[in-house]
Amino acid sequence: MSTSRLVAGHLGYTLTCLLAAVTLVVAGYAHQVVGQTAALGRGIALNGGATVGAMNILVMGLESRTNYEGQPLSVQQLVETHSGNEESVSSGEVGAQDTDTLILIHIFAGGQKAVGFSIPRDDLVTYPHATYLGITEGKIDQAYDFAYNQSLGQTYGSSLSSNQRYLEANQAGQQFEVQTVESVTGVEIDHFVEVNLIGFYYLAQAFGGIEVCVKPWSGNNGANLQDSASGWDALNDGYRLRKGGAQYLHLAAPQALAFVRARDTLPGIDLGRTKRQQAVIDYVVWKLKNEGAFTDLGLLNSLLGTASQYLITDSTFNPLDFATNMRALSGSHLSFQTLPVANQVNGMQLNGSSQDVNLIDVPYIEQVVHNAFYPPVVAKTKAGARKTAPAPAPSTVTVAVYNGGGVNGLAADVSQALTGLGYKAGTVANSSAQSQPVQSGTQVFYGAGTSANAAKIAAKFGATATALTSLGAGQVEVLLGSSVTAAPQSLSSAGSPDTGSELSPSPATGASNGATGGTVTVKANAKFGIPCVY
């Protein structure tokens, strides 16, 4: 089995462990668990300062099947997590220290909203400076591995203990990965959270399993119910095909990990996986708050003891301070997009091997991220009411939607959502029916008199609006990007006209069939407050 198939989705464990640690401290156990939460901060120091207010957090999930002391996982651990076997251990296959998962999250001041960008691991980047063997260019997920191995080489034969050597190697990887992401996105990272492979497995064990709500995806005839690479199999876990629809499943630790690792059969691939991980986050938070987990000190100590082995934050991160922001990292408060890709090249010769890479437009990425993280400040009147630039009523604006991706019916879904916001429905067709070239991300164009409306629509896609002289007055055109497989969550507004500020989008209430460009819009599971996902 290739290394590329032996990777895990780490966001769920990373944020759930972090949220668990924060929630426990806030619940009144600071005197017993604050030492364990402090043990998480073994990473480098960043310049982010306080962990309150607006901040940018980088979530990193390592591909390696080792712990932070460089020790390989046991054969039993590898088999149970579908990450290897006895043969892979005997041959020394422990995986690279690549950041298989990279997600950059911005939490707005007040902690009531957060937006995140999933960074494709195959993005080709120029590193901030030359590193291992003089390499200056490579995939964005390799930055950690290059610096990690360079550090180990520099400390080989030194008087440092093995644990100290690997700690410094991880810190070198953290530093270089953070610098690389900053150079691509154009924003400063205030804090980071990093996790290794096996941690989620132990979290699920400590909880006695994870409750999820799963539904088949019509886009691939329900193939999302199984995934051979991760070992995910909803049918073996009790999903009843004859009943169909959304069903609750209780997953033991191995299948809980398989659930969040599966990606190839999901809508949006990595973004589909992210939605599963977010659903697990919501369940863990719900359980901590509603089923007496706070009173079980054995469980609390087990959770945090495990987290300290496989979860690392920067040394300036303070869980006590961060508690006020934790609500932004669960449920509909957190929305995801994927950074745009300009083109894909298969078999590029890169650093001595043939690799598949994504070509990216760094200035465009910087613009997209900046617009999402730092939207224009809305002025206030003396009475404190929001004051925005005047915009024509949505009912006076006609919006055409063109599908530049491969999901049938998506343009119609987006058009319907826009009419729900009060806009008049225009042409709905594939991209060939209009004049502009398709890009990875969604584009929004406008004619005379609709700049303010177009800007509001574009913001829902994490894009900016562009004037187009060929469009008539009162006309707006939405060209869905090639990577977009679902309408963004912010288009779901329970039928309210589009008159509010973009700073406070409505939570998800509807249903959709994909994930990227925004988030999957899903109906909450009434029992646990978790979304039913594909």
N, C-alpha and C positions, 0 to 999 in steps of 0.2 A: 504494500500500500504506500503511495507516495506521501511525502511530507505535507504537500498541499492539502491532502485529504485528512490529515491528522491535526487539525487545528480546531480551536474551540471559540465559541462566542463568550466573551468575558464580561461584557457590560453588566449583565444581570447580577453576577456575583459581586463585582466591584461595587456597584451602587447599593446593593442590598446589604452587604457587610458594613459599608460606610453608614447607611441609614440606621442599621441595627445598633451600631456603636453609638451614634448620636442620640437615637431615641432612648437607649438605656440610660445614658447620662442624664438626659432631660427628665426622665421618669423618677429620678431621685436616688439613683444608685451610684452617684458620682464618687462617694467615698470608697466604694468597693471596686468599681470598674474603670475609674479614671486612669489608673496606672496602665491598664491593658489598652485603653484607647490611645494613650500617649505612646505606647510601644509601636503603634502603626507608623509613626512619623520618623522612619529611618531613612527617608529619601533626602535628596539635596534640598538646600534652602533656595526658595525663589523670592522674588521681590514683591510678591503679592500682598504682604502685610496681613492685615486683619481679615478674618473669614466671615465678615458681615458685609452687607451692602452688595452692590454690583460686583461681579467677578467673572473671570474666565477660568474654567477648569478643564484640563485635558485628562481624559480617561484612556488608559493604556492597558491592553490585555496581551500578555506575552504568549507566544506559541510554544515555548519550551516545555518539555515534560520533565522539568527538574524543579526543585525548590530553590529558595533564594540563597542557599548555601552551596548550590551547585550539585546537590545529590540527586541522582535519577529517581523517578518514581518507581515503586515496586512493580513487579510483574502483575500482582493482584490489582493494584491501582490502575495500571495501564489497560488491563483486560476489562475491568468494571467500567471504565470511562471510555471504552472503545478507542483508545489512543495508542495502542500498540500491544505487544505480546512478548513472550519469553525470547523469541528470536530477535526482536528489536532491541531488547535490553542487552543480550549477549553480544550483539554487533555494535553496541555503543550509540545507537540512534536515540538521541535525547532532544532532537529538534533545535532549531536556531532560536536565538533570543530576539526574533522579530516581533514587532508589535502588530499581531494579527488583527487586533481591534484598536482603532484610533477614533475617538469621538471628542470633539471640542464643544463644550457647553458654556453658554453665557447665562448667568443668573442675573435677572434684573433686580435693581434695588427694591427691597421690600420682600423678596423671596416668593412672590406670588406667581411668577412666570419664568420659564426658562426655555431657551431654544438651543438645539444642538445640531452639529454637522458631523455626519459620518464621513470619515476621510478614507476613500478607497485605498487599500493597502498597496495596490500596484501602480499608484501615481509616480511618474518619473520626475525626480526633482534634482536640482543642483544643491548640494549640501552647503551649509554656511562656511565650512572650511574643509580642507583635505583631512582625511582620517585614515583608517586602517589601510595599509599598503598604498597610501597616496590617493585613494579613491575620492573623487569629487562629485560623482554623479551616480545615482542609483534609485531604487524604489524608496518611497518614504518610510515604509515599515522596516527597512534594513538599517536605518540610522542607529537604532538602539544596539543591534547586533554588532555592527562595525566598531562602535565605541566600547562596547562590552569586551569584545575579544582583544582590542588594542590594550585596554587596561589590564586584562589578565596577563598579556604578554609582557607588559612593563613591570608587573610585580612578581613575575615568575622567578623563583630562587631567592626572593627577599625574605626578611625575617618576619613578615606579616603572617598571622594565622590564616588558615584556609577560609574561615568565616569572614575575616576582615578583607581578604582579597576579593571574595565574591560580593561583599557589600560594596566595596569601592567600584567593582566592575558594573554592578547594577546602577550605582550613582552616576558613573560615566555615561551609561546608556540613557539614563533619564535626562541628563543634561543635554546630550546631543539630540535626542528625539524632540525635546521641548524646543530647542533652538531651531530645528528643522521645520517643525510645524509653524513656529512663529514666522519664519522666513517665507513660508508659502501663503499663510493666511493674512499676514500683516497686522495681527493683533498680539498683544502681550499676554502670556499665560500667567495667571496669578497662583494657581495651585494645580496639583495633579494627583490622581489616584491610579494606582497600578496593581494588577492582580496576576497571579500565575494560574496554571491550568486546574489543579486539583481542588482549589479552594471551594468552588461552588458545590462540588460533590459533598464535602464535609458540612457545608452549610445545610444542604438538603437533609443530610443524615441527622444533624442536630435538631431539625424541625420535625423529624419523623416523616419526611416526604413533603412534596409541594402540591398544592391544589391548583389546577389550571382549567380553563374553559376553552375547548378546541372545536373548530368547525371546519368542514372540508372546503377547499377552494375550488370553485367551479372552473377557474381559469386553467387548471391542469387536471381536471376530473378527479379531484380529491387525493392526488398523489402526495399532497403535503402531510397526509396522515402517517406516512412512512418515509424514512431516509436511511439508506444503507450505510452511508459514510459515518453518520453519528451514532447509528444504532437505534434511532427513534422509531417506535412502532406503536401508534395509538391503538391499533387493533388488539395487540397483546395486553394493553393496559386497560381494556374494557370498553373501548369505543365500539358502539353497535351500528354497523352499516345500515341495517334494515330500518333503524329509527332515524338515522341521518341528523342533519342540523347541528347546532351547537350542543355539546355535552360536557359535563363536568368529569374530570379524571383526577384521581389521586396518584401521583407519581412517586415511586421510591427513588432513592438517591441516584442510581445509575440512569434511570429514565428521565429524571428531572434534568440531569446534565445533558442527556441526548436531546431533550426538548429544546434547550436553549442553544445547542450547537448546530442543529439542523439548519440548512440554508438553501441547498440546491433546488428543493422542490417548493420553495416559498415565493410568493409575489414580492418582487423587489430584491430577492436574494438576501443581501446583508441587511437591508432595511426591514425585510420581513422577519429576519432573526431578531433584530433589535426590538420589534414589537413584542415578540415572545418574552424577551428578557425584561422589558418594561412591565409586562403583565405579572411576572414573577416578583418584581420589586413591589408592585401594588399589593400582592398577596402577603408578602412578608411583613410589610408595614401594617396591613390590616390585622394579621395574626398577632403581632406584637402589641397592638393597641386594643384588641377585642377579645382575646382568648386567654388572658391571664399569664402570658409569657413573662411579664415583668415580675411575677411573684416566684418564678422558678429560677433561683439563683444558680442551680446546676446548669440549666440551659444557657443562662446568660454568660456564665464563665466559659462554657464550652464554645459558644459562638465567638466570643472575643478572643479566646485562646487560639482557636483555629484561624481567626482573621489575622492575628499578629504573625502567623507563619506564612501566609500567602497574600497578604494585602499590605501595601506600602503607600504612604502619602508623603508629600514634601514635608520637611521638618517644620515649616512655618504654619502648617495646617492645624487649626484648633477646633476639635469637635464641639466643644462647649459653645464657642462663638458661632460655629456653623449651624447650630441647631435652629436658629431663626430662619435659615434658608432651605432647610431640608424639604419643606412641603413643595418646593418647585421641582423636585426630582421624582415625582410620582404622579400617576394619573394624567389627566388632560392638561395639567400645568406644563408638561414638558413635551415639546414637539421637535421632530427630527426631519432633517433634509440630508441629501447627499451632496457633497461638493461636486460641481460640474466637471465633466471630462470632455476635452475637445476631440479626442480621437483615440482609438485603440490600435496598438501594433503588436502582432504576434510574432514571436521568434526573433526579437531584436537581440543583437549581440551586445551584451552588457556585462562588464567586469569578468570577461572570460567564459561566459555561458550564454545560451540562448534563453531569453525570457520574454514573457508577455507583459507589456506595460501599457499604462494609460498616459497619453500626452495631455498636459494641462496648460491652461492660460492663466499664469499667476496673477497678472493685474486684474483680470476678470474675477478670479476667485477672491482676491482681496476686496474688491468692490461688493461682491455678494455677501461676504462675511460681515463687512463693515455695516452694510445696510441693515442686516438682520440683528446685529449686536447693538448698534448705536443709531437707531432711527432718529429722525429730526425731533428735536425737543418741541413739545407742544406748549405754547404759551397759555397762561391762565389769566382770567380777568381778576379784578380786585376781589370779586366774590368767590374766587377759587374755581370757577367753571372753566372747562376746557375751551380754548379758542383755536379753531382750525381755519385753514384757508377755505373760502366758500367753494362749494362744488355743486354742479347741477344735480337735481334729483336723479337717482338711478333710473327711474322710469323714463327719463328723457335720453338715455344712453343705450345704444344697441351694441351688444357684444357678440362677435363671431368667435368660434372656438375651432381650432384645427389640431388634429391629432398627429404629432410627429413621432409617437412611440409605437409600440407593437401590441398594445392592449386594446382589443376591440371594444367599442362603446364608451371609451374613456372621455372622448370629446363631448358626447351626449351627457355623460354624468356631470362633467364640469359645467356645461351650459345650463343644465337643470339647477345645479347649485347656485349659479350666478343669478338665474331668474328668481330663485328663492331669496336672494338678497335685494331684489327689486329691479334688476336690470332687464331690458328687453332682449329676448333671444334673437340672435342673428344666425348667420350661416353656421352649420355644424358639418364638418367634412374632414377628410384627411389632408395632410400638409401639402399634397400636390395641387390642391385647389387654390393655393395662395402664392404670393410672390417671394417670400423671404426664406432664406436657408434655415434648416432645422439645426439647433444646437442641442447640447446635452441638457441644459436647463431650460425652463419655460421662458418665453419672451412675450412681452406685452407692448403693443403698438397703439397709437391713438391719433385721431384726427382733431380738427379744430374744436376748441371748447370743452375737451374732455380730459385734459391733462391731470386734473385733481382726481377724477374718477379712476383713470388708468393707473395712477400712482397707488391708490387704495387697493386695486385689484392685483397689481404687480407685487405689492408687499405681502399678499397672502401666499405668493409663490416664492418669496425670498428673492425677488427680482426687482429691476427698475424698469420704468416705462420709457419708451422711445417714440418721438413724434415720427409720423409717416405721412408724407405729403399726398400719397395716393389714396389715403383714407378720407372720406368725407366728414363733414361736421357731425358731431354726435356719435361717431363710430369708434369702437375699440376692438382690437383683434388680439386674441390670446393664441399663441402658437406653443403647444405643449412640447416639451423637450423629449429627446430620444430616450432619456433615462427615466422618464416619469411613467409610473404605472398606476397611480391613484391620485385622486383629487386631494389637495392638502386639507388637513383638519380644519384650518382657519376658514374654509369655505362653508363649513357647517355652522349654521346660525339659528337653527330652529325656526326658520322662516322669517326672521327679523330683517327689515330693510337695512341696507349697508350704509348706516349713518354714523356708527360709532367710531371711536379711535382705534387704530391698529395696535395700540399699546395693550389692549385688553380683549383679546379674541374670546369668543364663546367656547366653552368646553365641547368635546365631542358628544353628539347625541344620535347620530345616524348610523348607517352601515355602508361599507364600501368593500372593494375586493383587491386591495393592493397596498403597497407601501413604497413611496419614494417621492421626492419633490416636496413632501410635507410629511404627514404621518398617516398611518391607517386610521380612518375614521370608523370607530367601532362602538357598538352599544355596550354599556357597562354591564357586567355580571352583577345582578341584584344581590346575590348572596354574599359576595366578598368585595364588591366594588372593583373587581378586576375586569379587564376587557376580554371578550371572547375573540380569540385570534386564530389565524390560519396556521 
